[in-house]
Amino acid sequence: MAENNKKQLEIEVPNEEMQGKYANLAVISHGPNDFFLDMILMAPNTPKARVQSRIIMTPENAKQLLFALQQNISNYERTFGEIIQRKAKNAQNDGIMDFPLPKGQA
């Protein structure tokens, strides 16, 4: 019988990060060695948007993130039902991901 040698990782979230950051737009870009994920807050009727957080990772880690998101979305949908994706008015497939909200909601 194989022994489970997995070590438990203790993750600490600093107090200033505990609240998190809200983003309703993501811009994903990459070079040969890195992926850049800019999480952005875009307010309605405002000509500027602000990057809330930038994550830089290797291509291998970006692919692991993709698989982890797929698994977590599957788990979520099994528990809460299918996530219905609304298509943004100006939907593009250029690394920009808009998270549209229904009118009248924030």
matplotlib code that plots the C-alpha trace (Angstrom):
import matplotlib.pyplot as plt

x = [0.0, 1.5, 2.0, 0.5, 3.5, 1.6, 2.5, -0.1, 0.6, -0.3, -1.4, -1.5, -3.7, -2.4, -5.0, -4.8, -5.7, -8.5, -11.2, -10.1, -10.5, -13.5, -12.9, -15.5, -13.0, -9.9, -7.2, -4.9, -1.7, 1.4, 4.9, 7.1, 7.8, 5.0, 1.2, -0.1, -3.6, -4.8, -7.9, -9.7, -12.5, -14.5, -17.2, -20.2, -20.1, -16.4, -13.8, -11.0, -10.7, -8.2, -6.1, -7.0, -4.4, -1.8, -0.8, 2.3, 2.8, 4.6, 2.8, 2.8, 1.2, -1.3, -2.4, -2.7, -4.9, -7.1, -7.6, -8.2, -10.8, -12.5, -12.6, -14.0, -16.6, -17.7, -18.0, -19.9, -22.4, -23.0, -23.9, -25.6, -26.7, -25.3, -23.8, -25.5, -23.0, -24.3, -22.7, -21.2, -22.4, -18.8, -17.6, -14.1, -11.8, -8.6, -7.7, -10.2, -12.9, -15.8, -17.9, -21.3, -23.9, -27.6, -29.0, -29.8, -27.6, -24.2]
y = [0.0, 3.4, 5.9, 9.4, 11.8, 15.0, 17.8, 20.3, 23.9, 26.6, 29.7, 33.1, 35.9, 39.3, 41.5, 44.1, 41.4, 39.8, 41.9, 41.1, 43.3, 43.4, 43.2, 43.3, 43.2, 41.1, 41.7, 38.7, 39.1, 37.0, 36.9, 33.8, 33.3, 34.9, 35.4, 38.7, 38.8, 42.3, 42.4, 45.7, 47.7, 49.5, 51.9, 52.8, 56.1, 56.5, 57.0, 55.3, 51.9, 51.0, 47.8, 46.3, 43.6, 42.3, 38.6, 37.4, 33.7, 31.2, 29.5, 26.2, 27.9, 29.7, 26.3, 24.9, 27.9, 27.1, 23.5, 24.6, 27.2, 24.5, 22.1, 24.7, 25.9, 22.2, 21.8, 25.1, 24.1, 20.7, 22.5, 25.7, 25.0, 26.0, 29.5, 31.3, 33.4, 36.6, 37.8, 41.3, 43.9, 44.4, 40.8, 40.2, 37.3, 39.3, 38.6, 41.0, 39.4, 41.6, 40.6, 42.2, 42.8, 42.9, 46.5, 48.0, 45.7, 46.4]
z = [0.0, -1.1, 1.6, 1.1, 1.1, 0.3, 2.6, 3.7, 2.7, 5.1, 3.3, 5.0, 3.7, 5.0, 6.7, 3.9, 1.3, 3.3, 1.7, -1.8, -5.0, -7.3, -11.0, -13.8, -16.7, -17.4, -19.9, -20.6, -22.6, -23.0, -24.3, -24.9, -21.2, -19.2, -19.0, -17.7, -16.1, -15.4, -13.3, -13.9, -12.3, -15.0, -13.6, -15.7, -17.7, -16.8, -19.6, -17.5, -15.9, -13.1, -12.8, -9.4, -9.6, -12.1, -11.9, -13.9, -14.3, -16.4, -19.3, -17.3, -14.3, -16.6, -17.9, -14.4, -13.5, -16.5, -15.4, -11.8, -12.9, -15.1, -12.2, -9.8, -12.3, -12.7, -8.9, -8.6, -11.3, -9.8, -6.5, -7.7, -11.3, -14.7, -15.0, -17.8, -19.8, -21.1, -24.3, -24.0, -26.6, -27.9, -27.3, -28.7, -28.6, -28.1, -24.6, -23.1, -20.9, -19.9, -17.0, -17.8, -15.2, -15.9, -16.1, -12.7, -10.7, -9.2]

ax = plt.figure().add_subplot(projection="3d")
ax.plot(x, y, z, "-o")
ax.set_aspect("equal")
plt.show()
